[in-house]
Amino acid sequence: MNDKTINSFNELELWLDEQRVTEIECLVPDLTGVARGKILPRQKFTEDRGMRLPEVVVAVSVTGEFPEEGAYYDVIHATDRDMHLQPDPSTVRIVPWATDPTAQVIHDCYDKNGKLIPYAPRSVLKRVCDLYAAEGWQPIVAPELEFYLVARNTDPDMPLTPPVGRSGRAETSRQAYSIDAVNEFDPLFEDIYDYCEKMNLNVDTLIHEVGAGQMEINFFHAEPLGLADEVFFFKRTVREAAMRHNMFATFMAKPIAGQPGSAMHIHQSIVNKATGQNIFSNADGTPSELFYNYIGGLQRYIPACMSLVAPYVNSYRRLARFSAAPINIEWGYDNRTVGIRSPISSPEARRIENRVIGADANPYVAMAMTLACGYIGMKKALKPKAEMKGDAYLSPYALPRSLSEALDWLQKEPEIAEILGPEFITVYTAIKEIEYAEFMKVISPWEREHLLLHV
């Protein structure tokens, strides 16, 4: 475990020596959040301090496809050029489940001229964080990540079901916040916490969420890039641990019909780097104008950004009325029916919780999106709507209802493209359109059941 941040290659080499590492997993998060890259012998990694991969590696669909033509190739060269990967020493972690001493290191993607590849997810988040730094601001975030444990399922035509716990029985009812329901999977969670400790992942609270077999893990608050890395690592870790206990862990937004969906709520506040003060609070403890402006930015731009944080056709099954997920961008204090919530807190800890983001979202893209919306709101001094003090589920839908609609809204919002980068938006929308087209080729059981003999 690395107890302190490793900031240089010399420190990295010393750490690898201390851990007696023989292999390095060189990782690059793609648009989906899949860990791509190469596994190198320690000596090869030390000699090269980087590697090359084709540009398209970080810009493929969840099925591994990419466009055959179109604007995608205005960004990614048709000759399939290499990008140059450089390790970020601060991201090194041990791989606790590996047989031989193995480390994993996240890499950044550069072109041949040394510029960050603009459509790589980590690059997009860095771009947004740089905008905050230019203002003398430091974003602080804290994700809450929901996921389901399900029985092993190797047939995609069969519905997912809750796994069997220590009692020999599977959950059949909702057990929100039940300690005993979590204890059903004690051996698994002991491994997860052990892995997280060895990887120095700053996980906090574990709870049982509303759904059968649905769990939530909270992370301690920190700066966005490091926490996005931790969520990326955590997803890998939970999936690996679950398989070792004969079950699957899934971060699908809506894996089981009739059960609540899974979200990645992100709490966020902004600190003045010069004073260390939370800019969402005035000196007298009241909410600041920037607090309201940030909310105004979220309300104005989240609807156009939904394809970034609800990135699959499945994502929109979660965003349904009375389903424990928001259907609009109302805001309120201590109100879990709204899309934008401000929890009860001290002035120093005043923060905003974005509740629209799905657990299936790429953590780098999700954090970039919510910080970008808030940033524009503060820069443009946008005003929020009046606080929602009642049940926001009774209010009209204000979010796109499908991936196709969401992609259309995103491409009509030039200010988001300016903040996140036009290259990223071009590549992202091209990939998502491919995924949507692939989905439309599939005939669902519902269609066969209800349309086969009735229309």
Steps between C-alpha positions, in 0.01 A plus 500: 500500500629847415451704819591831337458648157771398256585800287807402298637210303785462749248460785303260282806282439576490872143399576511224238823374658345501848202301375726265298278553199573280199219609266320826426146534371515818289142624498306753294131566581300511176171685439306214657730479801654172387863452604700466178876484454784250531666285763877556504786334687642732763827548309322589176284753683805659665691526173216645293301705753212497260357315207303552183147399414275580201298821537170312476569292813341759731224584251309179433145398589411265782490224237844593365371667183588836344356699207589419143468864390386843610615782730670246729784493245538876511640436849651152478722448197381234257853352486462377860795690643664429831449701815777518757415390853675634806448354849371722778715394800236618748257233378714193570323230701578139579273239335398316818345199328799427273704185564835669433583850633325721243439874488243698302566852374263732314649670195420828326470513122705742288547561130841505333536871581453445872143631521234315696263297284187718538241222492664276761278511814784594735598785266145639506491512881844662509375764254210594728716499815741738324213746449435499874871539577513809276235658725689408818240234584542136608202268449442244775281199426373189675330224297240258632502193278216248489526150352324164503628161600337239277520125455744387232329533165661378177186518285411857398146386413430414865403770753742580781414382851637578849780270619480247779649625828644323804155382605464303178215725387480785253333831584139521385406837649647846536731538800603867507771569761471146639815396686402134492452513123854635460631233738365236262801586285761557772767279337473701178512839671793395715690432178385828345615703802827305511561570131409868544739534794785345303422735210464804726149573375327747731167323534280603790152368578345178372121472508230276357294705257131461418519225237541126565875445496567871443791657689656847525854604582592859586839659439669764715501844339809600300606664173322374186774332296627287787146395595410415140809275499379338823150433361663350189714272717209420733275373223774263387557387857135426582446303180811291569408437865142403411612243243725341762187450709301343216289806422510806278506868594337731249493876465223495239256782560198266498606134517182346647142578398284616787799604711644853541784609272856571606642851514830672556403805703781755505527753784694809398626822653759756394786633711680830453861381468641822646286504814391137535140615539196330350371752243145364535472676840525864598701614803178511706420138411223570249501351148706709260396634164744255339315214671180602324685566174646150510151353541381724218769357274404144588134571427577671171743246356437156656212415261729550200775295668297194593658273238832557679370364832221274373713352222305188395147406396468322835579823686161652421312211663629633833374856447131430553241659726484358857802276434736658756668691215442860387296586192581872496752757619309659787715587800440504874647470847498149645256381232574162339231532234689775314783468250713761680508470879677704765541284812472653846854599604713761666591809293855365464367176352223650284479292185279404208409141412440412136256206510434449129827315424477125444736239646572402139658838423872532438621670823736735315228614261242524777716724716601711202135543403366612837795733566466648151131579550569663837796692360292656223233587753749688718670675208167611353338573839201281414205501739334175609130433508322537831579224749281190471357439846262221407514172306690559177373169360166677453663764276527456123787315336785736413760248387526315168314169499737301277863486389406614151324810634785571743762488223294744296484742793875474561590584142283814516687645802817677375599633844548146631712411198713807567562400862551125453665533160340471153720199416368312801137577417550393138660169592263430789180559306626293205569205730167528679310517171666171401392341827144623454490362145631164630228490765228571245598183314400288802140378533405489867291236683233769562456549125467127438261457791264786425531562127555156347131402482324824593582750225 
